[in-house]
């Protein structure tokens, strides 16, 4: 990217969109509604930017990204923490929506983040159902904990009724997810491959399908970094620190942790690997993280090659 290439940064909030452009330093604001998005897409398209950059904002960025990509624009959704660190490194300590938009544009110009295609609507819907499922499980756990200490009969009855409703809703969500998987041939094939690994259950499979659709399309290093399982060096001078994992998609790490806990008992490859690490004096956390990483690499290779577990090169 050259210094003359136009890069657009968009700071997204619930009611408005602040836009900044480099190197022209042009700035403007649009409403975050249907009319505002239409006007935004037209005005940004007229600029013919090399890249449009926006932060991940818990879902608010999705409609903006969808409209811009449908207009043929390349969009990159970036980590807010990394952008803030970039601003501090540039000496930009003030923070306003308008200024943040320009910072995003400058970040795009200097760092050149990769413009990955957005998830298709079916994958987004499956991810939304999974997120809701996790929320219901958290509520269900809290209600069960309350049930163990409540003395009032009336409150106990209320808790039991709510727990029963939550269990039914969870069962309904599971049916919805299974129906979604069956409706898409590509997902059905991926599901067979992923579930063929001992230790990988239905929730892990669904999470990988919805939250990590890049599985099987990236190199082992990129898929590890994307999942937050790539070990990073902590060295300085003569000091050699411990390697640590950092960032990535927390939902993927969460399900891979549970899968690794099961696999270290029942999966012959992972069990031997885990026992060897423990025998070499590695701590549990280090060993189980290494197992998570190994499982991810195996799954990535299996999906890429279209091979189930018995045919995988582990």
SEGU-847240 format. One record per residue (C-alpha): residue number from 1; chain; z, y, x. Coordinates in steps of 0.1 Angstrom, whole numbers. Layout:
N
NODE  baro  nuro      w      v      u
NODE   NUM     A      Z      Y      X
...
//
This chain:
314
NODE  baro  nuro      w      v      u
NODE     1     A      0      0      0
NODE     2     A    -10     34     15
NODE     3     A      8     67     11
NODE     4     A    -19     79    -13
NODE     5     A    -15     50    -37
NODE     6     A      1     60    -70
NODE     7     A     33     41    -79
NODE     8     A     50     47   -113
NODE     9     A     88     41   -117
NODE    10     A    103     38   -152
NODE    11     A    140     42   -159
NODE    12     A    147     25   -192
NODE    13     A    175     32   -217
NODE    14     A    179     24   -253
NODE    15     A    165     56   -266
NODE    16     A    142     70   -240
NODE    17     A    120     62   -210
NODE    18     A    121     84   -179
NODE    19     A     89     82   -158
NODE    20     A     84     92   -122
NODE    21     A     53     91   -101
NODE    22     A     48     91    -63
NODE    23     A     34    107    -43
NODE    24     A     27    134    -69
NODE    25     A     64    136    -79
NODE    26     A     52    140   -115
NODE    27     A     80    133   -141
NODE    28     A     81    130   -179
NODE    29     A    100    114   -207
NODE    30     A     89     92   -236
NODE    31     A    107     78   -266
NODE    32     A    116     42   -264
NODE    33     A    100     32   -297
NODE    34     A     66     19   -309
NODE    35     A     49     53   -307
NODE    36     A     65     62   -274
NODE    37     A     54     29   -258
NODE    38     A     18     34   -270
NODE    39     A     18     69   -255
NODE    40     A     34     56   -223
NODE    41     A      8     29   -219
NODE    42     A    -21     54   -224
NODE    43     A     -7     80   -200
NODE    44     A      2     55   -173
NODE    45     A    -32     38   -176
NODE    46     A    -49     71   -171
NODE    47     A    -32     74   -137
NODE    48     A    -45     40   -126
NODE    49     A    -14     32   -105
NODE    50     A    -12      4    -79
NODE    51     A     22     -7    -93
NODE    52     A     47      1   -121
NODE    53     A     83     -6   -112
NODE    54     A    113     -9   -136
NODE    55     A    148    -24   -133
NODE    56     A    160    -55   -150
NODE    57     A    182    -41   -178
NODE    58     A    193    -72   -198
NODE    59     A    161    -73   -219
NODE    60     A    154    -37   -226
NODE    61     A    126    -38   -201
NODE    62     A    107    -66   -219
NODE    63     A     89    -46   -245
NODE    64     A     79    -19   -220
NODE    65     A     66    -45   -196
NODE    66     A     47    -63   -223
NODE    67     A     29    -31   -235
NODE    68     A     20    -21   -199
NODE    69     A      8    -55   -189
NODE    70     A    -13    -58   -220
NODE    71     A    -30    -26   -208
NODE    72     A    -39    -43   -176
NODE    73     A    -12    -27   -154
NODE    74     A      7    -46   -126
NODE    75     A     45    -45   -132
NODE    76     A     74    -55   -110
NODE    77     A    109    -59   -124
NODE    78     A    135    -54    -97
NODE    79     A    172    -58    -91
NODE    80     A    192    -26    -99
NODE    81     A    216    -32    -70
NODE    82     A    188    -33    -45
NODE    83     A    173     -1    -58
NODE    84     A    207     16    -57
NODE    85     A    211      5    -21
NODE    86     A    177     18    -13
NODE    87     A    185     52    -28
NODE    88     A    217     54     -7
NODE    89     A    197     45     24
NODE    90     A    173     73     16
NODE    91     A    202     97     13
NODE    92     A    198    101    -24
NODE    93     A    234    101    -37
NODE    94     A    229    119    -70
NODE    95     A    221     98   -101
NODE    96     A    202    110   -132
NODE    97     A    177     91   -153
NODE    98     A    148    114   -142
NODE    99     A    158    110   -105
NODE   100     A    162     72   -109
NODE   101     A    126     70   -121
NODE   102     A    114     87    -89
NODE   103     A    137     64    -68
NODE   104     A    121     34    -85
NODE   105     A     86     47    -77
NODE   106     A     96     53    -41
NODE   107     A    111     18    -39
NODE   108     A     79      4    -51
NODE   109     A     59     24    -26
NODE   110     A     81     14      4
NODE   111     A     92    -21     -4
NODE   112     A     62    -33    -24
NODE   113     A     80    -58    -47
NODE   114     A     59    -86    -60
NODE   115     A     44    -82    -94
NODE   116     A     51   -115   -111
NODE   117     A     36   -122   -145
NODE   118     A     60   -120   -174
NODE   119     A     72   -152   -191
NODE   120     A     52   -162   -221
NODE   121     A     67   -157   -256
NODE   122     A     76   -193   -260
NODE   123     A     96   -194   -227
NODE   124     A    113   -161   -236
NODE   125     A    123   -176   -270
NODE   126     A    137   -207   -254
NODE   127     A    156   -186   -229
NODE   128     A    170   -165   -258
NODE   129     A    182   -197   -276
NODE   130     A    198   -210   -244
NODE   131     A    216   -177   -239
NODE   132     A    229   -178   -275
NODE   133     A    240   -214   -269
NODE   134     A    261   -204   -238
NODE   135     A    277   -176   -259
NODE   136     A    286   -200   -286
NODE   137     A    302   -224   -261
NODE   138     A    323   -196   -247
NODE   139     A    335   -187   -282
NODE   140     A    341   -223   -290
NODE   141     A    362   -228   -259
NODE   142     A    383   -198   -267
NODE   143     A    389   -210   -303
NODE   144     A    399   -244   -291
NODE   145     A    424   -229   -267
NODE   146     A    439   -208   -295
NODE   147     A    441   -239   -317
NODE   148     A    464   -255   -292
NODE   149     A    491   -228   -294
NODE   150     A    489   -215   -329
NODE   151     A    519   -220   -352
NODE   152     A    507   -206   -385
NODE   153     A    491   -231   -408
NODE   154     A    468   -205   -423
NODE   155     A    455   -194   -389
NODE   156     A    451   -230   -378
NODE   157     A    430   -237   -409
NODE   158     A    409   -206   -401
NODE   159     A    404   -218   -365
NODE   160     A    394   -253   -376
NODE   161     A    368   -239   -400
NODE   162     A    354   -216   -374
NODE   163     A    353   -245   -348
NODE   164     A    334   -267   -373
NODE   165     A    309   -239   -380
NODE   166     A    304   -234   -342
NODE   167     A    298   -271   -336
NODE   168     A    272   -272   -365
NODE   169     A    255   -241   -351
NODE   170     A    253   -256   -316
NODE   171     A    238   -288   -331
NODE   172     A    212   -266   -349
NODE   173     A    203   -248   -317
NODE   174     A    199   -281   -298
NODE   175     A    175   -293   -325
NODE   176     A    155   -260   -323
NODE   177     A    152   -264   -285
NODE   178     A    140   -300   -288
NODE   179     A    114   -289   -314
NODE   180     A    102   -262   -290
NODE   181     A     98   -286   -262
NODE   182     A     78   -311   -283
NODE   183     A     55   -284   -295
NODE   184     A     41   -276   -260
NODE   185     A     24   -304   -240
NODE   186     A     31   -288   -206
NODE   187     A     68   -286   -214
NODE   188     A     69   -322   -226
NODE   189     A     54   -333   -193
NODE   190     A     78   -312   -172
NODE   191     A    107   -324   -193
NODE   192     A     99   -360   -185
NODE   193     A     96   -353   -148
NODE   194     A    129   -333   -146
NODE   195     A    149   -357   -167
NODE   196     A    138   -387   -146
NODE   197     A    162   -375   -119
NODE   198     A    196   -392   -122
NODE   199     A    223   -365   -127
NODE   200     A    200   -341   -146
NODE   201     A    208   -339   -183
NODE   202     A    193   -321   -213
NODE   203     A    209   -287   -207
NODE   204     A    199   -286   -171
NODE   205     A    163   -296   -181
NODE   206     A    161   -269   -208
NODE   207     A    176   -243   -185
NODE   208     A    151   -250   -157
NODE   209     A    122   -249   -182
NODE   210     A    133   -215   -197
NODE   211     A    149   -197   -168
NODE   212     A    129   -211   -139
NODE   213     A     93   -214   -151
NODE   214     A     82   -209   -115
NODE   215     A     95   -244   -107
NODE   216     A     66   -264    -91
NODE   217     A     45   -233    -83
NODE   218     A     64   -218    -53
NODE   219     A     72   -230    -18
NODE   220     A    106   -245    -11
NODE   221     A    118   -213      5
NODE   222     A    107   -191    -23
NODE   223     A    121   -213    -51
NODE   224     A    154   -215    -32
NODE   225     A    156   -177    -28
NODE   226     A    147   -172    -65
NODE   227     A    175   -195    -76
NODE   228     A    200   -180    -52
NODE   229     A    204   -212    -32
NODE   230     A    187   -201      0
NODE   231     A    213   -199     29
NODE   232     A    213   -165     47
NODE   233     A    225   -160     82
NODE   234     A    256   -139     89
NODE   235     A    251   -133    127
NODE   236     A    258   -102    148
NODE   237     A    258   -101    186
NODE   238     A    276   -132    199
NODE   239     A    292   -138    165
NODE   240     A    278   -166    145
NODE   241     A    290   -165    109
NODE   242     A    288   -190     81
NODE   243     A    255   -192     62
NODE   244     A    259   -180     26
NODE   245     A    239   -181     -6
NODE   246     A    233   -148    -23
NODE   247     A    218   -134    -55
NODE   248     A    192   -153    -76
NODE   249     A    195   -166   -111
NODE   250     A    230   -175   -120
NODE   251     A    221   -197   -150
NODE   252     A    201   -219   -127
NODE   253     A    229   -223   -102
NODE   254     A    254   -231   -129
NODE   255     A    234   -260   -143
NODE   256     A    224   -273   -109
NODE   257     A    261   -273    -99
NODE   258     A    269   -296   -129
NODE   259     A    239   -318   -121
NODE   260     A    249   -321    -85
NODE   261     A    285   -331    -95
NODE   262     A    270   -359   -115
NODE   263     A    243   -368    -90
NODE   264     A    268   -372    -61
NODE   265     A    282   -402    -80
NODE   266     A    252   -417    -97
NODE   267     A    220   -406    -78
NODE   268     A    216   -428    -47
NODE   269     A    198   -402    -27
NODE   270     A    222   -373    -34
NODE   271     A    252   -396    -31
NODE   272     A    242   -407      4
NODE   273     A    235   -371     13
NODE   274     A    268   -358     -1
NODE   275     A    289   -386     16
NODE   276     A    272   -379     49
NODE   277     A    281   -342     47
NODE   278     A    317   -349     37
NODE   279     A    319   -375     65
NODE   280     A    307   -349     90
NODE   281     A    337   -327     80
NODE   282     A    319   -303     57
NODE   283     A    340   -287     30
NODE   284     A    334   -297     -7
NODE   285     A    319   -263    -16
NODE   286     A    294   -265     13
NODE   287     A    285   -301      6
NODE   288     A    280   -296    -32
NODE   289     A    259   -264    -26
NODE   290     A    237   -284     -1
NODE   291     A    233   -310    -28
NODE   292     A    222   -284    -53
NODE   293     A    197   -271    -28
NODE   294     A    183   -306    -21
NODE   295     A    180   -314    -58
NODE   296     A    161   -281    -64
NODE   297     A    137   -288    -36
NODE   298     A    131   -324    -49
NODE   299     A    125   -311    -84
NODE   300     A    102   -284    -72
NODE   301     A     81   -310    -53
NODE   302     A     81   -335    -83
NODE   303     A     69   -308   -108
NODE   304     A     43   -296    -84
NODE   305     A     29   -331    -78
NODE   306     A     34   -343   -114
NODE   307     A     56   -372   -102
NODE   308     A     87   -387   -118
NODE   309     A    117   -397    -98
NODE   310     A    107   -431    -87
NODE   311     A     75   -417    -72
NODE   312     A     91   -386    -56
NODE   313     A     95   -383    -18
NODE   314     A    132   -376    -16
//
